[in-house]
Amino acid sequence: MNTLLIFDRKHLWHPYTSIEDPLPVYEVISADGVRLKLRDGREIIDGMSSWWAAVHGYNNPALVEAVKAQADTMCHVMFGGITHAPAVELGKRLVEMTPDGLDRLFLSDSGSVAVEVAMKMAMQYFYAKSHWKKPGAKVLRNKKKFLTIASGYHGDTFHAMSVCDPLNGMHTIYQGVLPQYYFAARPEVGFYDAWDEADIESFKTLLMAHHHELCAVILEPIVQGAGGMRFYHPTYLRRVRQLCDEYDVLLIADEIATGFGRTGKLFGCQHADVVPDIMCLGKALTGGYMTLAAVMAKAEVGRVISSGEPHVFMHGPTFMANPLACSVACASLDLLQETQWHTNVSRLELELEKGLAPCRAMAHVVDVRVLGAIGVVELTDPVDMVAVQQRFVEEGVWVRPFGRLVYLMPPYCMSSQDCAFLTRAVVNVVASCTEENRQKGKQAQRKT
């Protein structure tokens, strides 16, 4: 083990791993296109887009140049009392790209913080309305809680954790400390299934019972990400929008993972033709080159917040609207259009479906599902993370499973040849996992 890895293992705390007995890490020395180059000389194809963000791949000339050009002018300046062209240009693009009506923009520095911002907006919206001199306004003072759906994930910061799945998520140890909100049963009707109105009943029942104390519903539109990589029916989302309107509750769409084409639509909400009151964006916003997030809101949300005490929205990240990040985000959004993202995502959808299909015949595979540039193989048992990660690297790909899920979110620029290589590796590794589980079962039988 080289000195870099020794220091890393002893001192650096990687995500979702023990500091005392961490998972192995692989040193990347460069990245280009869809390939990561390791210190030992191997190149591996990235099937994760660096946690779903690097949709254009690595070392893209247009994005690198955007960072360099901005760095020559101004790397950062506070956004309090100051503005700059990169932020304004990004705002123009986002207002034009996002669904009609989302024309107020708040820039933050990560997706999880964007969720915090959106939740604070919803709470302050009804707080402001409660001070209006109108009949019944004071009743709105109680609308401070949230409704969401089980199997969701919205980030690891504190308030974001409160709307992540409380039982099967990653944050169960914080129960009793986090705010207590309402969780409807997760949608069970799949994206391609026939709609069943019974699927919305749990959500509807909770909304009807608690709308007087709810400021907002928050959910991931169509695709639930880290909570289970599940794809649900567009009609569910349409019914959520209708019910929120009926009961005077805001709708927050967490598009951090689904935004910018990943599901086959530019935004997940567009599968259901709905417009949320507030939308969170991140990850692919900058093509994975800088950390940046955005919260889009309807003008009504901004007007109401500004009409009450304290007349301003109480949030201001230090690196809000960082010029470097805004510049590369503008370049990334331009590149989406120039490279015909929809054509590439549609192609990848077909190739992921074809390439992962052999997994359906395996005994320990529960489901194989594909939507847009997302491919998921769900197993009966959790994978051995260390062993599976090593096998993927030996196969020449970078895939990072979690729990029972082996999933792919490749960069949109991935070629058909590389996608076929990637899916073959998944088939091979999943097959070895099922054989390993079969051998473990035999050993257990012999012991009994």
Backbone torsions as a table, in degrees:
resi	resn	phi	psi	omega
1	MET	NA	129.2	-177.7
2	ASN	-75.1	168.3	-173.0
3	THR	-64.2	-33.1	178.3
4	LEU	-61.6	-47.2	-179.5
5	LEU	-68.3	-32.8	177.4
6	ILE	-64.0	-46.6	178.7
7	PHE	-64.3	-43.3	179.1
8	ASP	-55.9	-48.6	-177.1
9	ARG	-64.5	-32.8	-175.5
10	LYS	-83.6	-29.9	-168.6
11	HIS	-124.8	-28.0	-173.3
12	LEU	-92.5	133.8	-177.9
13	TRP	-99.2	104.4	178.9
14	HIS	-83.7	159.8	-176.5
15	PRO	-68.1	142.8	172.5
16	TYR	55.6	41.4	176.5
17	THR	-149.8	161.7	-179.3
18	SER	-74.9	142.1	175.6
19	ILE	-78.8	-24.4	-179.3
20	GLU	-87.4	-36.9	-179.9
21	ASP	-134.5	68.8	-172.2
22	PRO	-71.7	157.5	171.4
23	LEU	-64.0	150.4	177.2
24	PRO	-61.0	148.8	174.8
25	VAL	-122.4	156.8	-179.1
26	TYR	-118.2	127.3	-177.2
27	GLU	-79.4	120.1	175.7
28	VAL	-97.3	129.3	-179.0
29	ILE	-106.1	-17.1	175.4
30	SER	-164.8	163.6	179.8
31	ALA	-145.3	139.0	-178.6
32	ASP	-152.5	132.4	-178.3
33	GLY	62.0	-119.5	177.8
34	VAL	-109.9	16.4	-175.5
35	ARG	-115.4	138.1	173.1
36	LEU	-107.4	131.8	178.9
37	LYS	-101.0	125.6	-179.1
38	LEU	-89.9	161.1	-179.3
39	ARG	-58.1	-33.5	-177.3
40	ASP	-80.9	5.8	176.0
41	GLY	98.0	-14.8	179.5
42	ARG	-71.8	147.5	172.3
43	GLU	-114.4	134.8	-179.6
44	ILE	-125.1	142.0	-179.8
45	ILE	-81.9	128.5	-176.3
46	ASP	-83.9	114.6	177.2
47	GLY	-97.4	6.1	-173.7
48	MET	-114.9	-7.5	-174.8
49	SER	50.4	38.5	-178.5
50	SER	48.4	65.2	-177.0
51	TRP	57.4	45.8	164.4
52	TRP	77.5	11.8	-173.1
53	ALA	-101.8	-38.2	-171.3
54	ALA	-83.2	66.0	-173.3
55	VAL	-69.4	-22.6	179.6
56	HIS	-97.5	4.9	-175.6
57	GLY	80.4	-170.4	-173.1
58	TYR	-106.1	152.0	175.7
59	ASN	58.3	36.3	177.1
60	ASN	-70.1	126.0	-173.8
61	PRO	-57.0	-40.3	-178.0
62	ALA	-65.6	-38.8	-178.4
63	LEU	-76.6	-38.8	176.5
64	VAL	-62.4	-42.4	-179.8
65	GLU	-65.3	-36.5	179.0
66	ALA	-61.9	-40.8	178.4
67	VAL	-67.6	-45.4	-178.3
68	LYS	-62.8	-45.0	-178.0
69	ALA	-64.0	-41.2	179.4
70	GLN	-69.1	-37.6	179.7
71	ALA	-62.1	-30.2	178.8
72	ASP	-70.5	-19.8	-176.0
73	THR	-104.2	-53.0	-175.7
74	MET	-166.5	118.6	-179.5
75	CYS	-83.3	-40.4	179.9
76	HIS	-158.0	149.1	172.1
77	VAL	-153.6	144.9	-179.8
78	MET	-60.9	150.2	-178.4
79	PHE	-96.8	-4.9	176.1
80	GLY	-77.3	111.7	179.2
81	GLY	78.5	2.0	-178.1
82	ILE	-133.5	146.0	171.2
83	THR	-131.8	173.7	-179.6
84	HIS	-159.2	160.9	-173.6
85	ALA	-60.1	-43.7	-178.9
86	PRO	-57.2	-40.0	179.3
87	ALA	-67.1	-42.9	-179.6
88	VAL	-65.8	-42.5	179.2
89	GLU	-63.8	-40.4	177.6
90	LEU	-64.5	-41.6	177.6
91	GLY	-58.0	-43.3	178.5
92	LYS	-59.1	-45.5	-178.3
93	ARG	-64.6	-43.7	-176.8
94	LEU	-69.1	-40.0	177.1
95	VAL	-62.5	-37.4	179.4
96	GLU	-72.2	-37.2	-174.1
97	MET	-81.1	-37.7	-173.1
98	THR	-76.9	163.9	-179.1
99	PRO	-54.6	148.2	-176.9
100	ASP	-55.0	135.9	176.8
101	GLY	105.8	-20.4	178.8
102	LEU	-88.3	82.6	-171.9
103	ASP	-121.7	17.5	170.8
104	ARG	-118.2	135.2	-167.9
105	LEU	-131.1	127.3	174.4
106	PHE	-120.6	123.9	-177.0
107	LEU	-100.7	130.5	176.7
108	SER	-128.5	-166.1	-170.3
109	ASP	-116.2	5.0	173.3
110	SER	-163.8	160.8	-179.3
111	GLY	-63.8	-41.8	179.8
112	SER	-62.1	-39.8	177.3
113	VAL	-67.5	-34.4	176.6
114	ALA	-60.1	-39.0	176.8
115	VAL	-64.2	-43.9	176.7
116	GLU	-57.5	-44.3	-179.8
117	VAL	-61.7	-46.4	-178.4
118	ALA	-62.0	-41.7	179.8
119	MET	-66.8	-39.3	176.5
120	LYS	-65.3	-38.2	177.0
121	MET	-59.1	-46.1	-177.9
122	ALA	-63.6	-41.5	179.1
123	MET	-67.0	-43.1	-178.4
124	GLN	-70.4	-28.9	177.4
125	TYR	-57.8	-50.9	-178.7
126	PHE	-76.7	-28.1	173.7
127	TYR	-61.3	-43.4	179.2
128	ALA	-65.0	-43.3	-179.5
129	LYS	-65.4	-28.8	-179.0
130	SER	-68.7	-14.9	179.9
131	HIS	-98.1	0.3	176.6
132	TRP	-68.6	146.9	177.3
133	LYS	-89.1	67.0	179.4
134	LYS	-131.9	152.4	179.2
135	PRO	-56.9	130.2	176.9
136	GLY	81.5	0.2	-175.8
137	ALA	-62.4	-39.0	-176.5
138	LYS	-63.8	-25.4	178.8
139	VAL	-61.0	-30.4	-177.3
140	LEU	-67.8	-13.2	-179.3
141	ARG	-62.5	-23.5	-178.4
142	ASN	-85.0	-5.7	-176.0
143	LYS	-84.7	85.7	-175.0
144	LYS	-129.2	1.8	-174.4
145	LYS	-109.4	171.9	-174.6
146	PHE	-126.9	150.7	173.0
147	LEU	-120.3	135.4	177.0
148	THR	-142.6	-170.0	-178.8
149	ILE	-120.8	147.9	179.4
150	ALA	-61.5	157.5	-178.9
151	SER	71.5	18.0	177.9
152	GLY	-93.1	162.9	176.5
153	TYR	-144.8	131.3	-176.4
154	HIS	-133.5	10.2	176.4
155	GLY	124.0	172.9	-172.4
156	ASP	-108.4	-1.5	174.2
157	THR	-75.0	169.6	-161.7
158	PHE	-64.3	-53.4	-177.6
159	HIS	-72.4	-31.4	175.8
160	ALA	-61.5	-36.2	178.4
161	MET	-61.7	-29.4	-175.3
162	SER	-68.3	-16.8	177.6
163	VAL	-113.2	12.4	168.7
164	CYS	-85.6	158.8	-178.1
165	ASP	-51.6	119.9	-173.1
166	PRO	-78.3	-16.7	-175.7
167	LEU	-105.7	-46.1	-175.2
168	ASN	-106.6	5.7	-179.0
169	GLY	-86.2	-163.3	-174.7
170	MET	-96.1	1.8	-167.9
171	HIS	-122.9	27.1	-175.9
172	THR	-64.5	-25.8	-177.6
173	ILE	-68.8	-13.2	-178.5
174	TYR	-95.7	4.8	176.5
175	GLN	-58.9	139.2	-177.4
176	GLY	92.5	-17.3	177.3
177	VAL	-108.6	-40.8	177.5
178	LEU	-68.6	152.8	172.3
179	PRO	-57.1	146.2	-178.7
180	GLN	-96.4	115.2	-179.4
181	TYR	-118.1	-173.3	-173.1
182	TYR	-106.8	135.9	-178.0
183	PHE	-123.4	116.1	173.1
184	ALA	-80.0	157.1	174.9
185	ALA	-57.9	143.7	-179.0
186	ARG	-64.6	150.1	175.1
187	PRO	-62.8	136.0	-179.4
188	GLU	-108.7	-19.7	179.6
189	VAL	-77.9	119.6	-176.5
190	GLY	-71.0	165.3	-176.3
191	PHE	-55.9	-39.5	-175.5
192	TYR	-97.4	0.9	-176.6
193	ASP	-82.5	168.2	173.1
194	ALA	-74.1	136.1	-176.7
195	TRP	-67.7	141.3	175.7
196	ASP	-127.8	117.5	-175.7
197	GLU	-60.4	-23.1	179.2
198	ALA	-62.3	-20.4	-176.6
199	ASP	-66.5	-24.8	-177.1
200	ILE	-93.0	-4.9	-170.8
201	GLU	-62.9	-42.8	179.7
202	SER	-60.6	-45.3	178.6
203	PHE	-63.2	-47.3	-177.8
204	LYS	-61.2	-42.8	-179.5
205	THR	-61.2	-45.4	179.5
206	LEU	-66.7	-40.2	-179.2
207	LEU	-65.9	-43.2	179.0
208	MET	-63.0	-38.2	-176.2
209	ALA	-76.2	-29.1	-169.5
210	HIS	-124.3	10.6	-175.0
211	HIS	-59.9	-27.2	-179.6
212	HIS	-66.8	-17.8	178.7
213	GLU	-116.7	4.5	-178.6
214	LEU	-98.0	128.7	172.4
215	CYS	-92.4	-30.0	-176.3
216	ALA	-159.4	155.9	165.5
217	VAL	-102.5	135.2	175.0
218	ILE	-125.7	133.6	178.1
219	LEU	-156.9	164.7	172.1
220	GLU	-90.5	120.5	-176.1
221	PRO	-71.8	123.3	172.9
222	ILE	72.2	-45.6	-178.2
223	VAL	-116.8	118.7	170.4
224	GLN	-87.8	120.5	-171.0
225	GLY	-81.9	-103.8	-172.2
226	ALA	-64.9	-10.4	176.7
227	GLY	-81.9	-3.0	178.6
228	GLY	157.3	-2.2	178.8
229	MET	51.3	54.2	-178.4
230	ARG	-109.4	143.4	-179.9
231	PHE	-111.9	119.7	-177.5
232	TYR	-112.2	171.6	-168.8
233	HIS	-74.1	136.4	178.3
234	PRO	-57.1	-32.2	-179.9
235	THR	-62.5	-31.9	176.2
236	TYR	-57.3	-47.3	-179.3
237	LEU	-65.9	-38.3	176.8
238	ARG	-62.2	-41.7	179.3
239	ARG	-67.3	-36.8	176.0
240	VAL	-59.8	-45.5	179.0
241	ARG	-60.5	-44.9	-179.9
242	GLN	-61.8	-44.0	-178.4
243	LEU	-68.5	-37.8	176.3
244	CYS	-61.8	-41.5	177.8
245	ASP	-64.0	-42.6	-176.7
246	GLU	-64.8	-36.3	-173.9
247	TYR	-108.2	15.9	174.7
248	ASP	56.4	56.2	176.5
249	VAL	-128.6	134.8	179.0
250	LEU	-72.3	153.6	176.3
251	LEU	-115.0	119.7	175.6
252	ILE	-104.0	122.1	175.9
253	ALA	-101.6	117.5	176.9
254	ASP	-87.3	95.2	-178.1
255	GLU	-101.1	21.8	-176.4
256	ILE	-61.2	-41.7	178.5
257	ALA	-90.2	-31.5	-172.6
258	THR	-90.4	-16.6	-174.3
259	GLY	-70.8	158.3	174.5
260	PHE	67.1	40.7	164.6
261	GLY	98.4	-6.5	-171.2
262	ARG	-59.9	-34.3	-176.0
263	THR	-93.1	2.3	-176.3
264	GLY	102.2	-15.6	169.4
265	LYS	-115.0	156.6	-179.1
266	LEU	-58.4	-38.6	174.7
267	PHE	-134.4	145.7	-176.5
268	GLY	-57.5	-35.9	-179.5
269	CYS	-57.9	-26.4	-176.3
270	GLN	-71.2	-16.8	173.1
271	HIS	-63.6	-27.5	-178.2
272	ALA	-109.5	1.4	-178.5
273	ASP	55.0	43.3	176.5
274	VAL	-117.7	155.1	176.4
275	VAL	-118.1	118.8	177.2
276	PRO	-73.2	167.1	174.2
277	ASP	-79.2	-31.8	179.5
278	ILE	-139.7	137.6	-179.3
279	MET	-130.1	131.1	177.1
280	CYS	-99.8	133.0	-179.6
281	LEU	-128.3	149.9	177.9
282	GLY	-173.1	-147.3	177.0
283	LYS	43.7	-93.6	-174.8
284	ALA	-72.2	-3.5	-178.5
285	LEU	-52.4	-41.7	179.6
286	THR	-104.4	11.3	-175.0
287	GLY	69.7	14.3	179.3
288	GLY	84.3	12.9	-175.0
289	TYR	-93.5	-25.8	177.3
290	MET	-144.8	158.3	175.9
291	THR	-84.6	127.5	-178.7
292	LEU	-164.5	143.8	175.4
293	ALA	-140.7	162.4	-179.2
294	ALA	-140.3	145.2	171.7
295	VAL	-118.4	117.6	177.8
296	MET	-98.2	137.9	-179.2
297	ALA	-138.1	153.4	174.1
298	LYS	-68.5	152.3	-179.0
299	ALA	-57.5	-34.7	-179.9
300	GLU	-59.1	-38.6	178.9
301	VAL	-62.3	-45.6	179.4
302	GLY	-65.7	-40.4	-179.0
303	ARG	-64.3	-44.1	-178.4
304	VAL	-66.4	-45.9	179.1
305	ILE	-58.3	-39.8	-177.5
306	SER	-76.6	-13.2	-177.3
307	SER	-87.9	-16.7	-176.7
308	GLY	-108.9	-178.4	175.8
309	GLU	-78.3	134.1	9.6
310	PRO	-95.6	21.4	177.5
311	HIS	72.8	-4.3	179.1
312	VAL	-133.4	156.3	175.5
313	PHE	-84.4	125.6	-169.6
314	MET	-90.0	74.9	175.5
315	HIS	-160.5	140.8	-179.7
316	GLY	-163.4	84.0	179.8
317	PRO	-62.7	143.3	-179.3
318	THR	-55.8	-44.4	-175.9
319	PHE	-98.3	23.5	176.4
320	MET	-56.7	131.7	176.9
321	ALA	59.8	34.7	177.7
322	ASN	-50.4	125.4	-175.2
323	PRO	-59.3	-38.9	177.4
324	LEU	-59.6	-46.9	-178.2
325	ALA	-67.2	-41.3	179.5
326	CYS	-63.8	-39.0	-179.8
327	SER	-64.7	-46.1	-178.7
328	VAL	-72.2	-28.3	175.4
329	ALA	-65.0	-43.3	176.6
330	CYS	-58.3	-45.2	-179.9
331	ALA	-65.0	-37.6	179.9
332	SER	-66.2	-43.4	179.7
333	LEU	-66.7	-36.9	174.6
334	ASP	-62.7	-42.1	-178.3
335	LEU	-65.2	-34.8	176.2
336	LEU	-54.0	-47.2	-178.2
337	GLN	-71.8	-42.4	-176.4
338	GLU	-65.4	-32.8	-177.3
339	THR	-95.1	9.9	176.9
340	GLN	53.3	64.0	-175.8
341	TRP	-53.3	-38.4	-175.1
342	HIS	-64.1	-40.2	178.5
343	THR	-63.0	-44.1	-179.6
344	ASN	-66.9	-42.2	-179.7
345	VAL	-66.6	-40.0	177.7
346	SER	-62.3	-40.5	177.6
347	ARG	-64.4	-46.3	179.7
348	LEU	-62.1	-35.8	178.3
349	GLU	-59.6	-46.0	178.5
350	LEU	-64.8	-40.2	-177.2
351	GLU	-72.8	-35.8	175.9
352	LEU	-67.0	-41.2	178.9
353	GLU	-61.8	-46.3	179.8
354	LYS	-67.2	-45.0	-174.3
355	GLY	-70.1	-33.8	-177.7
356	LEU	-90.3	-9.7	-176.2
357	ALA	-53.6	-39.3	-179.9
358	PRO	-57.2	-23.0	-179.7
359	CYS	-66.2	-24.0	-177.7
360	ARG	-62.6	-25.1	-177.8
361	ALA	-85.3	-3.3	-176.3
362	MET	-84.8	139.2	-172.0
363	ALA	-62.8	-32.1	-175.0
364	HIS	-100.8	19.0	174.9
365	VAL	-104.0	122.4	-180.0
366	VAL	-81.1	-41.5	-174.0
367	ASP	-160.5	149.5	169.0
368	VAL	-125.2	123.7	-177.2
369	ARG	-137.4	144.9	-177.1
370	VAL	-137.3	136.4	171.8
371	LEU	-148.4	122.7	-176.7
372	GLY	57.2	-135.3	179.8
373	ALA	-96.1	46.5	177.2
374	ILE	-131.0	125.7	175.3
375	GLY	-127.2	132.4	-174.5
376	VAL	-130.1	131.5	169.8
377	VAL	-116.1	116.9	-178.9
378	GLU	-102.5	125.7	-177.6
379	LEU	-100.0	166.1	177.6
380	THR	-74.6	-28.7	-175.7
381	ASP	-128.8	152.8	175.8
382	PRO	-61.1	147.7	179.3
383	VAL	-81.3	156.4	169.6
384	ASP	-80.7	102.1	-169.1
385	MET	-58.2	-45.1	-177.4
386	VAL	-63.4	-48.7	-177.2
387	ALA	-66.6	-42.8	-177.2
388	VAL	-68.2	-41.4	178.3
389	GLN	-60.2	-42.0	179.1
390	GLN	-64.1	-41.7	180.0
391	ARG	-62.7	-40.8	179.2
392	PHE	-62.8	-42.9	178.1
393	VAL	-63.1	-40.8	177.2
394	GLU	-63.2	-30.3	176.9
395	GLU	-77.9	-10.9	177.7
396	GLY	92.4	23.2	-179.8
397	VAL	-136.3	160.2	174.0
398	TRP	-112.7	108.6	177.6
399	VAL	-134.8	131.8	-176.6
400	ARG	-121.7	95.0	-179.2
401	PRO	-72.1	168.4	167.4
402	PHE	-146.5	139.4	-178.7
403	GLY	58.2	-124.5	-179.9
404	ARG	-96.3	9.8	-171.5
405	LEU	-111.4	126.7	168.1
406	VAL	-111.4	116.1	-173.1
407	TYR	-135.2	159.5	-179.9
408	LEU	-126.2	137.8	169.5
409	MET	-138.3	74.0	-172.6
410	PRO	-71.6	157.5	171.6
411	PRO	-58.6	145.6	-178.0
412	TYR	-64.0	-23.9	-177.1
413	CYS	-82.7	1.1	-177.8
414	MET	-63.5	133.8	179.6
415	SER	-73.7	162.9	177.5
416	SER	-62.0	-38.0	179.7
417	GLN	-64.0	-44.1	179.5
418	ASP	-68.8	-36.0	178.3
419	CYS	-64.7	-40.1	177.7
420	ALA	-64.1	-40.5	177.0
421	PHE	-61.6	-43.2	-179.0
422	LEU	-63.5	-47.3	-178.0
423	THR	-69.6	-32.8	175.6
424	ARG	-62.3	-39.8	178.2
425	ALA	-62.7	-41.1	178.6
426	VAL	-63.0	-45.6	178.9
427	VAL	-58.5	-45.0	-179.1
428	ASN	-63.2	-45.0	-176.8
429	VAL	-71.9	-41.2	177.8
430	VAL	-61.9	-40.1	177.4
431	ALA	-60.8	-41.0	179.4
432	SER	-68.2	-32.3	177.6
433	CYS	-66.1	-42.7	-178.8
434	THR	-68.1	-35.9	177.0
435	GLU	-66.7	-39.6	178.5
436	GLU	-62.7	-42.6	178.4
437	ASN	-64.7	-36.4	179.2
438	ARG	-64.5	-42.0	179.0
439	GLN	-65.6	-39.2	177.4
440	LYS	-62.5	-39.7	178.8
441	GLY	-62.7	-41.3	178.1
442	LYS	-63.3	-43.1	179.4
443	GLN	-61.7	-40.4	179.2
444	ALA	-64.9	-39.0	178.4
445	GLN	-64.6	-39.7	-179.8
446	ARG	-65.3	-35.9	-179.4
447	LYS	-68.5	-32.3	-179.8
448	THR	-86.8	NA	NA
